[in-house]
Amino acid sequence: MTYDFKALMDFFPYFLPAAWLTIVVSFFGIVLGVVLGLLTAFARISSKPVFNLPARFYIFVIRGTPLLLQILFLYYSLRGIFNFEAMTSAIVALGVHNGAYIAEIFRGAIQSIAVGQMEAARSLGMTYRKAILRIVLPQAFKRAIPSLGNQFIIALKDSSLASAITIKELLLKAQQLGASNFKMMEMLTIAAFFYLFYTSIFTWLFHKIEVKLSASGNA
């Protein structure tokens, strides 16, 4: 079997819709994950069991089960209860999965902020909410950037598992074209190119953010 380099150029345009779909699923999955993660992080560090225990259970279940299982479970559950489409189910599943990991990232970053800073803010008359928003979160976000960047890259690559519920993202497109034209290696190479391109952009972007935040912190 010979590798057909010409097929890379011939079939590259066929991947563009799938490449865009991968971005859409990843973007909304990450956004939902950040929202869930931040809310869960605060619930996780709460001293009230009504918040703390559900957050612990959520993180335990998600981190202890495979993402593919979660996608399939939520797909069949949401489709049966709310009649959700596969696209919506994939975004929810990826968001729920990312949320558990992002929650631990935020929790660690928040707890790394010295308690004295919160006490000082409260002594100046700030409410707890204002102190969190103005003092704690900006510093915690800065410290969480490297870990968040890694998690976002993982989330992008994990979007390939949405192919299990017929989402025509890059991996499924490569499999479908490879099965029809018998050039599976070439099709997988094109899919790999897009993933490498996307992850390179993420890596570059978060590096720039880290450098900028470090510079502002040293100013």
C-alpha positions, 0 to 999 in steps of 0.5 A: 500500500502506497501513501497518496500525497495527492489525496491530501490536497484533493480531500482537504476541502472536504474537512473544512465543515468538520473542522468548523464543527470541531471548533463549535463543539469545543468552544461551547463545551469549554465555555460551559465547563468554565461556568460549571467549574467556577460554580463548583469550585466555590461550592467545593470550598464552601463549609456548608455540606449542602453545597460541598457534598454535591460538588464533591460527588460531581467531581468524584463521578466525572473524574472517575468515569471515562469521557466516552461513557459520559457522552453516551450516557448523557446523549441517551438520557438527554435525548430521552428526557428533553429530546436533545439533538446529538450536537446539544448532547455533545456540548453538554457532555463535554461541558460537564466533563470539563467542569469537573477538572476546571473546578479543581483548577479554580479551587486550587488557585483560589485556595492558594491566595493568602487568607489575609488578603480576604481579611484585609479586604473585609476590614476595609468594608468590602462585602464578601462578594466584592472581595471575591470579585476584586481581590481573590478571583483576579489573582486566582485566574492569573495562577490558573492560566497555565492549567486552564490552557492545558485543560482547554487543549485536552478539551479540544482533543476530547471533542473527537469522542463526539463522533461516537454519537454521530457528530461529524467532526474531524475524526468521524469525517476522516473515518467516513472518507477513509472508508469510502475512498480506501485512503484511511491513513491519508484522511487521518493525516488531514484530521491530525493536521487540523488538531495540531493546528488548533492546539498550536494556536491554543498553546501560542495564545495562552503563552501570550496571556501568561507573558502579559500577566507576568509582565503586568504583575511585575510592573 
